[in-house]
Every structure is written in structure tokens, then in C-alpha cells.
Amino acid sequence: MSIFEQWGVTPIINATGSVTRLGGAVMPPEVIAAFSAAASDACSLEELQVAASRILAHHTGAAAGIVTAGCAAGLTLGTAAILAGLDAGRMERLPRPAPGDRHEFLVAREQRNGYDHAVRAAGATLVEVGFNEIVSNAGVRRTETWEYGAAITERTAGILYIAAPEARPRLQEVVDLAHRHCLPVLVDAAGELLPRNTLPDLVATGADLVACSGGKALRGPQSTGILCGRAELVGSALLQMLDMDDHPDLWSPPGILPEPRRLFGQPRHGLGRGFKVSKEEIAALLTAVELFFSGHYDQERSQQLTRLRQIAGQIPAPSRWELDDPHDGQRFPVLEVVVAEQALRKSAFDICRSLRDGSPRIFVGHGQLPLGRLVIHPLCLTETQSVQVAERLRVELTPSG
């Protein structure tokens, strides 16, 4: 019996991938072992985060890094670091900067999304720039680099950039412009980790802070994330997250800070105190990072492809399927099932709902439902579950009569 059933929660088959609402990716045995081992011992969380910084810096090329309570927490901490720097007084005032404090972040209008709550939570005001005239069917242009420059004022604290392969303008252009104006760039790279050079490449642009998820492709605890970049800013973020309840004559600034002398006092609990990360989560995330960057997960791709092909083999006509295999040995293959909605007299939404409500309960990717497609992601599927998914799809997609 699943542990969830003792509380009346029905377990599901996750054919969607590492989405948070379904609990994220299943952690590998090595990650679970690290989590358990850390639970039976004690250490200084500050010292553990400093050790984490060395490991994250090694793998990403950043000057420093810390483990956060997810990517969204990393964005809030990164914003707080940019707004306050090493000024303990400014840290104390957040999320309400004092009059005259820089507090505005420029962001492309087309990059606005629900996750920018995380930036605004630290006290930042978002100022939109640009358009996406392609989406609005009004032309061929998108947000352009000059529009960031034209929007900079004495209130501008930094630039928020949402990383994606198709994002425009290119991050490098935005970073170069921002640095000409002595402004930092905070990058939301939530799930942008595959292929493995993606995070180091984002850091290599000179972006001042990059936040990403510790779950998803890394397969650490879903409640973890990474914030990496300039040591001074990462150090400020850490100061605003740590438990600061210690005597000033016993406390010393964390080793991440390149110039601790710039601190004129010991900050109190910061805006990020609610985003604390446990020693178990840090240990598990660091283990997952080592597995990820060593290529340990690559060996699973052939098995994932086999399972998707087995599922595809059960899709009855007139529905059809398409297998997207990136062929780089790293990114996940994905199966898209094109539902013959007219022939079945059922929409992809109907099929998706039936899969969720049936037995076993199956959640497939819903991003392409308006296009009549079900998306099957292999990351969380076991061999047995793949067989169950194939059978349920065969039943749901078989024309009646």
C-alpha cells in the first residue's frame, strides 16, 4: 500500500514529468540515502551552505552559489540581494524600500508570468518593456535590447530575464547592456538545465544571479533550488535567509562574502527567513548535482525511449503519435499522442479528464490539449506504470461501435 493511502490520498501515475503539483521527480536512491544520512547528524547550516557554494561554483562556473527552497525562493532572495546588497539597514527595511532606494526591475512584457510574484515579494516593482507583435498578430517584432536601455531611470535596480531557448533578445545582449549601465541581471532559469552545459552557459554570459530548480532534471528534493552568481550578491541572499540569532561577539560573516568588512553590522533575520533549507535537503541536492553533472542520468535514456515506444505501439487508429527524441543523449524524449477528436467524438480534454478520474489515475502532460494532443513524459514512469499507461490509452482511444 502506498504511504499516501493511509491518509486517504489516492496515488497517481505521473506521466507528466517533474511538475511541482504532482510532487516532482522521483529522487534516485543515492539522493534519498544522502537525505537520510544528513538527518542523523548535525552541522552548522552556514558552514554547509559555504561548502555547497564551492561545489556549485565548481559545476556552474559561478563565483558562488547556495541551495534555496526552490527556484521561486531563489528569485525572491536574489531580488532582495540586489535591493539591499550588504547594507543591513536596507535588509531590515525590505520588502518596503525607503524613499530614494532603487526598487524597479525591468522585464520584457512578453516574459511576465505568475512566477514574478517571487520578485515582487521582495519589494521590487516590475517595469515592462517591449512587445511581442508576433503573438498579437500585429507584426514581426519582439522585445528589443534598446528598449531596456530606454527604460532605465534613477529608480532602476536591475533587470529580470526569463531564460528559454527561444527567449528574445538574447541574454548576452541584455547582460552587456545592463552592465554598461552598472545594473545587475537576475535570471529565472527554473527548468532550463538540459543539456548539461545550459546552466554554465547562462552563468558565462556574466548574468549576476541565476536561479534554477533543484528538482526537475537535477532530481533533488522538489523543494530545493540553486541561486548562483556574483559572490557579493549570493552572500547577501544567504545572510537574508540564515538564522541570525547569535551574539554579535560570537558571529562572523559567512565565507562566501568576498569583502565581509563592508558589513557595518550583523543583520537580523531577513526577508528570506521563511525560505530556510534543511541540512537534509542541502545534502540531497548536492548529491543530485554531482549525479547530474557526472552524466549519471544519461544511462536511463534508452530505457525511457523503449517505454515510450511501447506506449506508442498501443495507440489505435485513427489517433496517431509522434516521438520527439532530441538525440543529444541528455534531454528527455517525449511522446505526443494526437487524438482523433472527430472520429472519437471526444476531445483531448475529455481523454485527459478520463485518465485522471479512472483507475489507476494517470496524469499526462496538458500543455498541448488545445491542439488535441496528450503529452507523455517518461521521467517518472516505471516499467509497470508504462504498461498501465499504454493499456489505459488503448482503451480511451479505441473508437466505440
C-alpha positions in Angstrom: 0.0 0.0 0.0 1.2 3.5 -0.9 2.1 5.6 2.1 -0.3 8.2 0.8 -3.3 5.9 1.1 -3.1 5.8 4.9 -4.2 9.4 4.8 -6.9 8.8 2.2 -4.9 10.1 -0.7 -5.0 8.1 -3.9 -1.6 7.6 -5.6 -1.3 8.5 -9.2 0.8 7.6 -12.2 2.8 10.7 -13.2 3.2 10.7 -17.0 3.7 14.5 -16.9 7.3 14.8 -15.8 8.8 16.7 -12.8 6.0 19.2 -12.2 5.6 20.5 -8.7 1.9 20.0 -8.4 2.4 16.2 -8.8 5.4 16.1 -6.3 8.2 16.5 -8.8 10.6 13.8 -10.0 11.3 10.6 -8.0 14.6 11.0 -6.3 17.3 8.5 -7.1 18.4 6.1 -4.3 21.7 8.0 -3.9 19.9 11.2 -3.2 17.5 9.6 -0.8 20.5 8.0 1.0 22.1 11.4 1.3 18.9 12.9 2.7 18.6 10.1 5.3 22.3 10.3 6.3 22.1 14.0 6.9 19.0 13.6 9.1 21.0 11.6 11.7 23.7 14.2 12.3 24.1 17.9 13.0 26.2 20.7 11.4 26.3 24.4 11.0 23.9 25.3 8.2 26.1 28.3 7.4 29.2 26.2 7.0 27.2 23.7 5.0 26.0 26.4 2.6 29.6 27.6 2.2 30.6 24.1 1.3 27.6 24.0 -1.1 28.9 27.2 -2.7 32.2 25.6 -3.5 30.5 22.6 -5.2 28.0 24.7 -7.1 30.8 27.1 -8.2 32.8 24.2 -9.5 29.9 22.8 -11.6 28.4 26.1 -12.8 31.4 28.4 -13.2 29.8 31.0 -10.9 31.8 32.7 -8.2 29.4 31.4 -5.6 26.1 29.5 -5.1 23.7 28.5 -2.4 20.9 26.0 -2.0 17.5 27.6 -1.8 13.9 26.5 -1.1 13.1 26.1 -4.7 13.6 28.4 -7.7 10.9 30.9 -6.7 12.6 31.3 -3.3 15.8 31.9 -5.2 14.2 34.7 -7.2 12.9 36.4 -4.0 16.3 36.0 -2.3 18.1 37.2 -5.5 15.9 40.3 -5.7 16.4 41.0 -2.0 20.2 40.7 -2.5 20.1 43.2 -5.4 17.9 45.6 -3.5 19.8 45.5 -0.2 23.4 44.5 -1.1 25.4 44.2 2.1 23.5 47.1 3.7 22.0 45.7 6.9 19.7 48.7 7.1 18.2 48.0 3.7 17.8 44.3 4.5 15.8 45.4 7.6 13.5 47.6 5.5 12.6 45.0 2.9 10.1 44.5 1.4 9.4 48.2 1.6 12.4 50.1 0.3 13.0 53.5 1.7 12.1 56.6 -0.5 15.0 57.1 -2.8 16.1 53.4 -2.8 16.3 51.8 -6.3 13.5 49.3 -6.4 12.4 48.9 -10.1 13.3 45.8 -12.2 12.9 46.0 -16.0 11.3 42.9 -17.6 10.2 42.2 -21.2 6.4 42.4 -21.3 6.3 39.0 -23.1 8.2 37.5 -20.1 5.7 38.4 -17.5 4.2 35.4 -15.8 2.7 34.2 -12.5 6.2 33.4 -11.1 7.2 37.1 -11.0 5.3 37.2 -7.7 8.6 35.9 -6.3 10.4 39.1 -7.4 7.7 41.4 -6.3 7.5 39.7 -2.9 10.9 41.2 -2.1 9.7 44.7 -2.6 10.6 45.2 -6.3 8.3 46.9 -8.8 8.3 45.5 -12.3 8.5 47.9 -15.2 7.6 46.3 -18.6 9.4 47.0 -21.8 8.8 45.9 -25.4 6.1 44.0 -27.2 5.6 40.6 -28.9 3.9 41.7 -32.1 4.1 38.1 -33.4 1.8 36.8 -30.7 -0.6 39.8 -31.0 -0.7 39.3 -34.8 0.4 42.9 -35.3 3.8 42.4 -36.9 7.1 40.5 -36.8 9.0 42.2 -34.0 9.5 41.2 -30.4 11.2 42.9 -27.4 14.5 44.5 -28.5 17.6 45.3 -26.4 17.4 49.1 -26.9 14.0 49.1 -25.2 15.6 48.1 -21.9 18.1 50.9 -22.2 15.4 53.4 -23.0 13.5 52.5 -19.8 16.4 52.9 -17.3 15.9 55.6 -14.8 17.4 56.5 -11.4 14.9 54.1 -9.8 16.1 51.1 -11.8 17.7 48.4 -9.6 18.2 45.6 -12.1 16.8 43.5 -14.9 14.7 40.4 -14.7 15.2 37.9 -17.5 13.3 34.6 -18.1 15.6 32.1 -19.7 14.3 29.9 -22.5 15.9 28.7 -25.8 13.6 31.0 -27.8 13.8 34.0 -25.5 14.5 37.3 -27.2 16.5 39.4 -27.1 19.4 37.1 -26.3 20.5 37.1 -22.6 24.1 38.1 -23.6 22.8 41.3 -25.2 20.7 42.2 -22.2 23.6 41.5 -19.8 26.0 43.6 -21.9 23.6 46.5 -21.9 22.8 46.2 -18.2 26.5 46.2 -17.3 27.1 49.3 -19.4 24.6 51.0 -17.0 26.1 49.3 -13.9 22.9 47.2 -13.4 22.7 43.6 -12.3 20.7 40.9 -14.2 18.6 38.3 -12.3 17.9 35.2 -14.5 14.9 32.9 -13.9 16.2 29.6 -15.3 13.6 27.4 -13.4 13.8 24.2 -15.5 16.4 25.2 -18.1 19.1 22.7 -17.2 19.3 20.4 -20.1 21.6 19.8 -21.9 24.1 20.0 -19.0 26.0 22.9 -20.3 22.9 25.2 -20.1 23.4 26.5 -16.6 27.2 27.1 -17.0 26.4 28.8 -20.3 23.9 31.1 -18.6 26.5 32.0 -15.9 29.1 32.6 -18.6 27.1 35.4 -20.1 28.0 37.4 -17.0 24.5 37.3 -15.6 24.8 38.5 -11.9 22.4 35.9 -10.4 20.9 32.8 -11.9 18.1 30.8 -10.1 17.0 27.3 -11.1 15.1 24.4 -9.7 16.7 21.7 -7.6 14.1 19.2 -8.6 13.2 18.6 -12.3 16.2 17.5 -14.3 18.5 17.6 -11.2 16.2 15.2 -9.3 16.9 16.6 -5.9 14.1 17.4 -3.5 11.4 19.3 -5.3 11.5 21.9 -2.5 15.1 22.9 -3.4 16.7 25.2 -5.8 20.0 26.9 -6.7 21.0 30.6 -6.7 24.4 31.2 -8.2 26.4 34.1 -9.5 28.4 37.0 -8.0 29.7 36.2 -4.6 28.7 39.5 -3.0 25.1 39.1 -4.1 24.9 35.4 -3.3 26.3 36.2 0.2 23.7 38.9 0.7 21.0 36.4 -0.2 22.4 33.9 2.2 22.5 36.5 5.0 18.8 37.2 4.4 17.9 33.5 4.7 20.1 32.3 7.6 19.1 32.0 11.2 20.8 35.1 12.6 20.0 34.5 16.3 23.6 34.6 17.6 25.6 37.0 19.8 27.4 39.7 17.7 30.6 39.0 19.5 30.4 35.3 18.5 29.1 35.7 15.0 31.3 36.0 11.9 30.2 36.6 8.3 29.9 33.5 6.1 32.9 32.6 4.0 31.0 33.3 0.7 31.4 37.0 1.1 34.5 38.4 -0.7 34.6 41.5 1.4 32.9 41.0 4.8 34.4 44.3 6.1 31.7 46.0 4.1 29.1 44.8 6.5 28.6 47.5 9.1 26.6 45.3 11.4 25.1 41.9 11.9 21.8 41.7 10.1 18.8 40.4 11.9 16.5 37.7 10.5 15.9 38.7 6.9 13.1 38.7 4.4 14.1 35.2 3.3 14.0 33.6 6.7 10.8 31.7 5.7 12.8 30.1 2.9 15.1 28.1 5.1 16.6 24.9 3.7 17.3 21.9 5.9 20.6 20.1 6.1 18.9 17.1 4.7 17.7 19.0 1.6 21.1 20.5 1.1 22.9 17.2 1.3 20.3 15.6 -1.1 20.6 18.5 -3.6 24.4 18.4 -3.7 24.3 14.7 -4.3 21.8 15.2 -7.1 24.1 17.9 -8.6 27.0 15.5 -8.6 25.0 12.8 -10.3 23.6 15.3 -12.9 26.9 16.8 -13.9 28.7 13.5 -14.0 26.2 12.2 -16.7 24.9 9.5 -14.4 21.3 10.0 -15.6 22.2 9.6 -19.2 22.1 5.8 -19.0 18.3 5.9 -18.4 17.5 7.4 -21.8 17.4 4.2 -23.8 15.0 2.7 -21.2 12.8 5.8 -21.4 12.8 5.6 -25.2 11.8 1.9 -25.0 8.9 2.6 -22.7 7.6 5.4 -24.9 7.8 3.2 -28.0 5.9 0.5 -26.1 3.2 3.0 -25.2 3.1 4.3 -28.8 2.6 0.8 -30.0 -0.7 0.6 -28.2 -2.2 3.8 -29.8 -5.1 2.6 -32.0 -6.0 4.3 -35.3 -7.3 6.8 -36.3 -5.4 8.6 -33.5 -1.6 8.8 -34.1 1.6 9.6 -32.2 4.8 11.5 -32.6 8.0 10.7 -30.7 10.3 13.7 -30.1 13.8 12.4 -29.4 16.4 15.3 -29.1 19.3 12.8 -30.0 21.7 14.6 -27.7 21.8 11.8 -25.1 20.7 14.2 -22.4 17.3 15.8 -22.9 14.2 13.7 -22.3 12.4 12.0 -25.2 8.7 12.9 -25.2 5.7 11.1 -26.8 2.8 13.2 -28.2 -0.5 11.5 -28.9 -2.6 13.2 -31.5 -6.2 12.5 -30.6 -8.6 11.8 -33.5 -11.3 14.0 -31.8 -13.9 13.9 -34.6 -13.7 10.2 -35.0 -13.9 9.5 -31.3 -16.4 12.3 -30.6 -14.2 13.1 -27.6 -11.7 15.9 -27.2 -8.2 15.6 -25.8 -9.6 17.4 -22.7 -12.2 14.6 -22.4 -9.5 11.9 -22.6 -7.2 13.7 -20.2 -10.0 14.1 -17.6 -11.0 10.4 -18.0 -7.4 9.3 -17.5 -7.2 11.4 -14.3 -10.5 10.1 -12.9 -10.1 6.4 -13.8 -8.2 3.6 -12.2 -5.3 3.8 -12.0 -5.3 7.6 -12.0 -3.0 8.8 -14.8 -1.8 12.4 -15.3 -0.5 13.2 -18.7 1.0 16.5 -19.9 -1.7 19.0 -20.6 0.2 21.8 -22.3 -0.9 20.7 -25.8 -4.6 19.9 -25.1 -5.9 22.9 -27.0 -4.1 21.4 -30.1 -5.7 18.0 -29.5 -2.5 16.4 -28.1 -1.7 14.4 -25.0 2.0 14.6 -23.9 3.7 11.6 -22.3 6.9 12.3 -20.4 8.9 9.3 -19.3 10.9 10.7 -16.3 8.7 9.4 -13.5 7.3 6.2 -15.2 8.3 2.7 -14.0 8.1 -0.3 -16.3 4.8 -1.4 -14.7 3.3 2.1 -14.9 4.3 2.3 -18.6 2.3 -0.8 -19.3 -0.7 0.7 -17.4 -0.5 3.9 -19.3 -0.4 2.0 -22.6 -3.5 0.0 -21.7 -5.5 3.0 -20.5 -4.7 4.9 -23.6 -5.6 2.0 -25.8 -9.0 1.8 -24.1 -9.6 5.5 -24.2 -8.6 5.9 -27.8 -10.4 2.9 -29.3 -13.4 4.1 -31.3 -16.7 2.8 -30.0 -19.1 0.8 -32.2 
